[in-house]
């Protein structure tokens, strides 16, 4: 199972897998669309896709001042971004899509 942005999933049905010899394309299937998070869960039935892939393990919710690493696509960016810092704020935020409230974390970095 893979997780991706819902807006991306509205226009594609293939997943790229980068390997040493290049990029391989695999047909994907939607499992669920989470409109609240603008996220889609999808899967690939071809066993070759899963070779050498390790599942992501999610831990407990971090506490204030816990060290965290954030992975995502920043506004205005075209490539993945990775940053580390500490949780400096936790609060419930109104979310634009889905008309709901979700937990938000603010991550501060040491300068």
C-alpha positions as CSV (number, residue, x, y, z in Angstrom):
1,X,0.0,0.0,0.0
2,X,1.2,3.5,-0.8
3,X,0.0,6.9,0.2
4,X,0.0,9.9,-2.1
5,X,-1.8,13.2,-2.6
6,X,-5.3,12.9,-3.8
7,X,-4.9,15.7,-6.4
8,X,-2.1,13.6,-8.0
9,X,-4.3,10.5,-8.0
10,X,-7.1,12.2,-9.9
11,X,-4.9,12.2,-13.0
12,X,-2.7,9.1,-12.8
13,X,-3.0,5.3,-12.5
14,X,0.6,4.3,-12.5
15,X,3.4,4.5,-9.9
16,X,7.1,5.0,-10.7
17,X,9.6,2.9,-8.9
18,X,13.2,4.2,-9.1
19,X,15.7,1.5,-9.4
20,X,19.5,1.5,-10.2
21,X,18.7,0.7,-13.9
22,X,16.1,3.5,-14.3
23,X,12.4,3.9,-13.6
24,X,9.8,1.2,-13.8
25,X,6.1,1.9,-14.1
26,X,3.5,-0.2,-12.3
27,X,-0.3,-0.1,-12.6
28,X,-1.9,1.0,-9.3
29,X,-5.3,0.6,-7.8
30,X,-7.1,3.0,-5.4
31,X,-8.0,1.5,-2.1
32,X,-9.4,4.6,-0.4
33,X,-9.5,8.3,-0.9
34,X,-9.3,10.5,2.3
35,X,-10.7,13.8,1.2
36,X,-10.1,15.3,4.7
37,X,-6.3,14.9,4.3
38,X,-6.2,15.3,0.5
39,X,-4.7,11.8,0.5
40,X,-5.3,8.6,-1.4
41,X,-4.3,5.0,-0.4
42,X,-3.3,2.8,-3.3
43,X,-1.8,-0.5,-4.0
44,X,0.1,-2.4,-6.7
45,X,-0.7,-6.0,-7.4
46,X,2.5,-6.8,-9.3
47,X,4.9,-8.5,-6.8
48,X,7.9,-7.1,-8.6
49,X,7.0,-3.6,-7.3
50,X,7.3,-4.8,-3.7
51,X,10.7,-6.4,-4.1
52,X,13.2,-4.5,-1.9
53,X,10.5,-2.3,-0.4
54,X,10.3,-2.0,3.4
55,X,7.0,-0.8,5.0
56,X,6.9,2.5,6.9
57,X,6.4,2.1,10.6
58,X,4.5,4.8,12.4
59,X,5.3,5.4,16.1
60,X,3.5,7.2,18.9
61,X,2.5,10.8,18.7
62,X,5.4,13.0,19.6
63,X,5.4,15.2,22.7
64,X,6.5,18.9,22.9
65,X,10.3,19.2,22.5
66,X,10.6,15.7,21.0
67,X,13.0,15.5,18.0
68,X,11.2,14.8,14.7
69,X,12.0,14.5,11.0
70,X,9.4,15.9,8.6
71,X,9.2,14.6,5.0
72,X,7.0,16.3,2.4
73,X,6.6,18.7,-0.5
74,X,6.8,22.3,0.5
75,X,4.6,25.0,-1.1
76,X,6.4,26.1,-4.2
77,X,8.6,23.1,-4.4
78,X,8.8,20.3,-7.0
79,X,11.0,17.9,-5.0
80,X,10.7,16.1,-1.7
81,X,12.0,18.0,1.3
82,X,13.4,16.5,4.6
83,X,14.0,18.6,7.7
84,X,14.6,17.9,11.3
85,X,13.7,19.8,14.4
86,X,11.7,19.7,17.7
87,X,8.0,19.8,18.2
88,X,7.4,23.4,19.5
89,X,3.5,23.5,19.3
90,X,0.6,21.1,19.1
91,X,-2.9,22.3,18.5
92,X,-6.2,21.4,16.7
93,X,-6.4,23.4,13.4
94,X,-9.3,24.0,11.0
95,X,-8.5,22.2,7.8
96,X,-9.6,23.8,4.5
97,X,-10.5,20.5,2.7
98,X,-13.2,18.3,4.4
99,X,-14.4,21.1,6.7
100,X,-13.0,19.4,9.8
101,X,-10.3,20.0,12.5
102,X,-7.1,17.9,12.7
103,X,-4.1,17.9,14.9
104,X,-1.3,20.2,13.7
105,X,2.3,20.2,14.8
106,X,4.7,23.1,14.5
107,X,8.4,22.1,14.2
108,X,11.1,24.5,15.2
109,X,14.8,24.2,14.1
110,X,17.8,25.3,16.0
111,X,19.8,28.0,14.2
